[in-house]
């Protein structure tokens, strides 16, 4: 079940980033981590509720987040901090929405919360469930990011 | 269908109403027009999305059309039919889905087919799931493991075992991958002596996360593991006995306590680490035999072991144990001194409360309490004394020292309550203000709150976040790159220490240790 839930998020992340930011991320090998903190420089997180409850986070390295913003906004950057925050929130929302739409087509209906964005070098955020967390590392030419899933 | 005539030219609100009605009625007559709307979308995202929903509803009543759609050329309709077959568990779709899986090269589409077959749950599809257990894509592998597990496919058990065996290979054991997790959970789900027994044998897996997952899986299997764990306890070395006893304690079944007491009586807990783990487990389970064994343990002379005994008894205070303790403490000998110190250091407030009635004993405990330099411990017993009330306790309250906090701070993380108490005592003795945490995450929260530490002591194996992850996080935290970290471990395997060294541990100390050894190590790494 967990794997079936996670896969659409990966596909959505690749789709959304390539469409919105012209970045084609390469998917690495997923692994399990037992701690429930996601680490990165900029993270977007959404809570997912439905048949199972959990959370999904996307944590970007600073360089990756900045290059996404540049690709999305071109030279029209007014306040890099605010723009990175907005962009990561927006991307997280789009990825969550697209993945949930895919799941709904299989009869797996989930609600997604409004994304929360956390910024700060090497910050951590906590997932709600106490089960193992599946982490999928992605690499892009401008830096790395990680998607993490945690479902009860 | 008349309702859908001229659909494209209708108003937005009318379109929504019509599609909603079809979703409710699931009228098969709407199918051809809906398929056309899917294949040639209107272009309005919300309407197109509703078309998919209406189509999903109608297809739920049209099995033949769904099966036909599995081979449709249109990508979107094809995927929808694969999903609908799974959602409504259409068994007749299985043969087509199976042959599609065999021919499919695209991993995303293959994943759709596999999950659809998994949701149908027909044993006829077993060969397909088995054939993809070695697929390159770990998601496909894992989906197959889950599917085979829910169908309880005994033929695949050796494959699952091999996955866990292989994950211990020198080039792989540092990462816990998706398949190891799924294989452990699936083997536990069989709940047979063979599969659970295998997991018990693998409790000492080289990867700490796999070990944790196996522990959780065995705890969820529950009492049926007890005889297998006890059997492994009999045969194992000190390290595996320690882990077996821990899991028996977490399971909390009476048979586990009885077995541990029997093994204890046969001299299988001579090793101090094993004895420590047995005492903690007996304290968690709390059977009569276990409590008697803990009461016998009051004769231990090692400080740490005594704290485990007291910590265990604290949860099951009874008159018999209190009368034994009273006699021992009233003796006034060296052992009485050790016991009162252990009661105070492990914050055994329930035992303290019960013993306080006897004045001699109360005096001995108050002496030990007055010698404690730990402000939190003194505060805790202060509130117990205030609760007891009466002249004597008021006089004792007045006797308690006002402790000035040290300026140096230290953090200790350990999931064992008695180990935390021991660290606390050692650190206060050295003049540190001690902070303790039950796991790496709690420890890291303290760091995130902005607490600053001069030294950090951490256990290697802890739930939620283990010691190694904690060290990695600390080392990646600005300003904490060089803070001394001491890791406490019972692991005799060199590989574990190697792994930990790479993460940035300053020094190791192996359990069992005398408090002075740890004190020496702390002094050494903090430069006095």
Interface residues (C-beta under 8 A of the other chain):
Chain A: X1 X2 X3 X4 X6 X7 X10 X11 X29 X30 X31 X32 X33 X34 X35 X36 X37 X39 X101 X104 X105 X106 X107 X121 X122 X124 X126 X130 X132 X134
Chain B: X49 X52 X53 X56 X79 X80 X83 X86 X87 X108 X111 X115 X118 X119 X138 X139 X142 X143 X146 X175 X176 X177 X178 X180 X181 X182 X208 X209 X212 X213 X440 X441 X444 X448 X463 X464 X465 X466 X469 X473 X476 X477 X478
